[in-house]
Amino acid sequence: MTGNKDHGADEALYVKSVVDASPQPGDSVADLASAALASHMDALNRLSGVGSDTANVARIYDYYLGGKDNFEVDRTVAEEVLAKNPDVRDSALANREFLGRVVHYLVSEAGVRQFIDLGSGLPTQENVHQVAQAAAADARIVYVDNDPVVLTHARAMLATNQNTLAVGADLRDPWKIVHEVRALIDFTQPIAVLAFAVLHFLSDEQAYGVVNTLVGACPPGSYLAVSHVLDTAEAQTGRAIYARRSANAGLVLRSPAEIGEFFAGLELVHPELERSPGNAPELVHLSQWRNEEDSTVVRDRFMLCGVARKLEP
């Protein structure tokens, strides 16, 4: 039909580019860089649908983490943000480290074997399934995103992993998420709902709605993990840059109390490895959550995080 985009062909091209970008016997690093990068980025451009002239928050975050799945327009926005707030890259890296500690805790200490990762973003190193399945091979993970590039990259990476799935769903439609993830997730057993650095791209109605719907559908003994940008002067500067550069999503900044509302009715996991007497659990900066390193050194002052358990009614 005239005007229809051949999405299947573009997805196949992108999968091929991911494979081509992987080391092959006899390839040097220079060979890989010169031979694979051009086709990979061309496929990324085709599949994204919006072309390389619109900044994309998933690709901007990928750039903060040192990834390659980004365009010049994404790098321009990221560098403008970093020029104003150099610590943003530290926050992005601290968020990945927080993800690793949370997932390891949930598997090894809380006994969770099922994970729903909301707005998972472009795959990097130490993704949820890698951390979880290293600790428990039977752990099941569903990645949820509505970005076609994210989904295609994830599906290519997970093609041989029967306990991991990537589904296309919009966080603004939480009941569709509940329906889609049932292909792998058993809602009679504890589940961890992960919302790392994603809720601040949603309005209040959307953000609280997706959390309340998913946590509400999970049984007691389930967990919610959230990391979220704080409403600070620096974050407001970043939000203005995203808006001025017409990024595909804007930042919704929230106060500590507003971030705490995501955990209403849940029991916070204490963020300290060794609890101080009389010290109640609270939201903390990313590098302070159950970190064996010196948690008094805060590298990620732009974000708060927390993990909480759903109790019996």
C-alpha positions in Angstrom: 0.0 0.0 0.0 1.4 3.4 -0.9 2.9 5.3 1.9 3.3 2.3 4.3 6.6 2.1 6.0 8.2 -1.4 5.7 8.9 -1.6 9.4 9.7 -5.3 9.2 12.5 -4.7 6.6 13.9 -1.9 8.7 13.9 -4.1 11.8 15.7 -6.9 10.0 18.3 -4.4 8.8 18.8 -3.1 12.3 19.2 -6.6 13.7 21.8 -7.3 11.0 23.6 -4.1 12.0 23.7 -5.2 15.6 25.2 -8.5 14.6 27.6 -6.8 12.2 28.8 -4.5 15.1 29.7 -7.6 17.2 33.3 -8.9 17.0 33.8 -11.6 14.4 36.8 -14.0 14.1 39.7 -12.2 12.5 38.2 -8.7 12.9 40.3 -5.9 14.4 38.8 -3.2 16.5 39.5 -0.7 13.6 37.8 -3.0 11.1 34.7 -3.2 13.2 34.6 0.5 13.8 34.9 1.4 10.1 32.8 -1.4 8.6 29.9 -1.7 11.0 29.2 1.7 12.4 27.9 3.3 9.2 25.4 0.5 8.5 24.4 0.4 12.1 23.6 4.1 12.3 21.8 4.0 9.0 19.6 1.2 10.3 19.0 3.1 13.6 18.0 6.1 11.6 15.5 4.1 9.4 14.0 2.3 12.4 13.6 5.3 14.7 11.0 6.7 12.3 11.7 10.3 13.5 15.1 10.5 11.7 18.2 12.0 13.1 16.8 15.5 13.4 14.8 15.0 16.6 16.6 14.5 20.0 15.5 11.3 21.7 15.7 10.9 25.5 16.7 7.2 25.3 19.6 8.0 22.9 20.6 11.0 25.0 20.8 8.7 28.0 22.7 6.2 25.9 25.3 9.0 25.2 25.6 9.9 28.9 26.5 6.2 29.5 29.1 6.1 26.7 26.9 4.2 24.2 27.0 4.4 20.5 23.3 4.3 19.7 22.9 8.1 19.3 22.9 10.8 16.7 24.6 14.2 16.5 21.3 15.9 17.5 21.3 13.8 20.7 24.9 14.5 21.4 24.3 18.2 20.9 21.6 18.2 23.6 23.6 16.1 25.9 26.7 18.2 25.7 24.6 21.4 26.3 23.2 19.8 29.4 26.7 18.6 30.5 28.1 22.1 29.9 25.7 23.4 32.5 25.6 20.4 34.8 28.7 18.1 34.4 27.5 15.9 37.2 24.6 14.6 35.0 26.9 11.9 33.6 27.8 10.8 37.1 24.1 10.6 37.9 23.4 8.4 34.8 26.3 6.1 35.7 25.2 6.0 39.3 21.7 5.0 38.1 23.1 2.0 36.3 25.1 1.0 39.4 21.9 1.4 41.5 20.1 -0.9 39.1 22.7 -3.6 39.6 22.6 -3.4 43.4 18.8 -3.4 43.5 18.4 -6.4 41.2 21.1 -8.3 43.0 19.4 -7.6 46.3 15.9 -8.6 45.1 17.2 -11.9 43.7 19.7 -12.8 46.4 18.1 -11.5 49.5 14.4 -11.0 48.8 14.1 -14.1 46.7 12.3 -12.4 43.7 12.4 -14.3 40.4 10.2 -12.0 38.2 11.0 -8.5 37.0 9.1 -5.9 34.9 11.4 -3.2 33.7 9.5 -0.1 32.7 10.9 2.1 30.0 14.0 0.0 29.8 15.8 2.1 27.3 18.7 1.0 25.0 20.6 -2.0 26.3 24.0 -1.3 27.8 26.2 -3.4 30.1 24.8 -5.2 33.2 21.2 -5.1 32.1 18.5 -6.4 34.5 18.4 -9.9 33.0 22.2 -10.2 33.1 22.4 -9.3 36.8 19.3 -11.3 37.8 20.1 -14.5 35.8 23.8 -14.4 37.0 22.3 -14.8 40.5 19.4 -17.1 39.6 19.2 -18.7 36.2 15.5 -19.2 36.4 14.8 -15.4 36.9 12.3 -14.1 34.3 12.5 -10.5 33.0 10.2 -8.5 30.8 11.4 -5.2 29.3 8.7 -2.7 28.5 9.2 0.1 26.0 7.5 1.8 23.1 10.6 2.9 21.2 11.0 0.7 18.1 14.8 1.0 18.3 14.9 -0.1 21.9 12.6 -3.0 21.2 14.5 -4.2 18.2 17.9 -4.0 19.9 16.5 -5.8 22.9 14.9 -8.5 20.9 18.1 -9.1 18.9 20.1 -9.4 22.2 17.5 -11.6 23.8 16.7 -13.9 20.9 18.2 -17.0 22.6 17.1 -16.2 26.1 13.8 -18.0 26.9 13.4 -16.4 30.3 13.6 -12.8 29.0 11.1 -10.9 26.8 10.8 -7.4 25.3 7.2 -6.1 24.8 6.0 -3.0 23.0 3.7 -1.0 25.3 3.2 2.6 26.3 3.6 3.4 30.0 0.5 5.6 29.6 -1.5 2.4 29.0 -0.7 0.3 32.2 -3.4 -2.3 31.7 -2.0 -3.2 28.3 1.3 -3.7 30.1 -0.3 -6.1 32.6 -1.9 -8.0 29.7 1.3 -8.2 27.6 3.7 -9.2 30.3 1.5 -12.2 31.3 3.3 -14.1 28.5 6.2 -14.6 30.9 5.1 -13.2 34.3 3.0 -15.1 36.8 0.9 -12.6 38.8 0.4 -15.1 41.6 4.1 -15.0 42.6 6.1 -12.0 43.8 7.2 -9.5 41.1 9.6 -6.6 41.1 8.4 -3.5 39.2 11.4 -1.4 38.1 11.1 2.2 37.2 14.6 3.5 36.8 14.9 7.1 35.5 11.6 6.9 33.6 8.7 8.3 35.7 10.0 11.9 35.3 9.1 11.7 31.6 5.4 11.2 32.5 2.7 13.6 33.8 1.4 13.1 37.4 -1.6 11.2 36.2 0.4 8.9 34.0 3.3 8.3 36.4 1.2 7.6 39.5 -1.3 5.7 37.3 1.2 3.2 35.9 2.8 2.6 39.3 -0.5 2.1 41.1 -1.9 -0.1 38.4 1.1 -2.4 38.2 1.8 -2.6 41.9 -1.9 -3.1 42.5 -1.9 -6.1 40.1 1.1 -7.7 41.9 0.7 -10.0 44.9 2.0 -9.2 48.4 5.7 -9.8 48.7 6.3 -7.9 45.4 8.6 -4.9 45.2 8.7 -1.5 43.6 12.1 0.2 42.7 12.2 3.8 41.6 14.9 6.4 40.7 13.7 9.9 39.8 15.1 13.3 39.0 14.7 15.9 41.8 13.2 19.3 41.3 16.4 21.4 41.6 17.7 24.5 39.8 20.1 22.4 37.9 17.3 20.0 36.8 15.2 22.9 35.7 18.0 24.1 33.5 18.1 20.6 31.9 14.4 20.6 31.4 14.6 23.9 29.6 17.3 22.6 27.3 15.2 19.5 26.4 12.2 21.7 25.7 14.1 24.3 23.6 15.8 21.5 21.6 12.4 19.8 21.1 13.4 16.5 22.6 10.8 13.7 22.2 9.9 13.9 25.9 10.0 16.6 28.5 11.1 16.4 32.1 8.5 16.4 34.9 10.4 17.4 38.1 9.2 16.3 41.5 10.0 17.1 45.1 11.1 14.4 47.6 7.6 14.3 49.0 6.1 13.8 45.5 8.6 11.1 44.7 7.8 9.4 48.0 4.1 9.2 46.9 5.1 6.4 44.5 5.7 4.3 47.6 2.4 5.1 49.3 1.1 2.0 51.2 4.4 0.1 50.7 7.2 -0.7 53.2 10.5 0.9 52.3 13.6 -1.3 52.3 16.2 0.2 54.5 18.9 1.8 52.3 21.7 1.2 54.8 23.7 -2.1 54.7 24.2 -1.7 58.5 21.2 0.0 60.0 21.8 2.8 62.6 19.7 2.3 65.7 16.4 4.3 65.4 17.2 5.3 61.8 14.0 4.8 59.8 14.2 3.9 56.1 13.9 6.9 53.7 14.6 7.9 50.1 18.3 8.5 49.4 20.6 9.5 46.5 21.5 6.7 44.2 25.0 6.1 45.5 23.7 5.9 49.0 21.4 2.9 48.5 23.0 -0.3 50.0 26.4 0.6 48.7 29.5 -1.0 50.1 31.5 2.0 49.0 31.6 5.2 51.0 28.0 6.3 50.7 28.7 9.7 52.2 30.3 10.7 48.9 27.2 11.7 46.9 27.9 11.8 43.1 24.3 11.9 42.0 22.7 14.8 43.8 20.1 15.2 41.0 18.2 12.0 41.8 16.4 10.2 44.6 15.7 6.5 44.8 13.9 3.9 46.9 12.9 0.3 47.0 9.7 -0.9 48.8 7.8 -4.1 49.5 4.1 -4.7 49.1 2.6 -6.0 52.3 -0.2 -8.3 53.0 -3.6 -6.4 53.1 
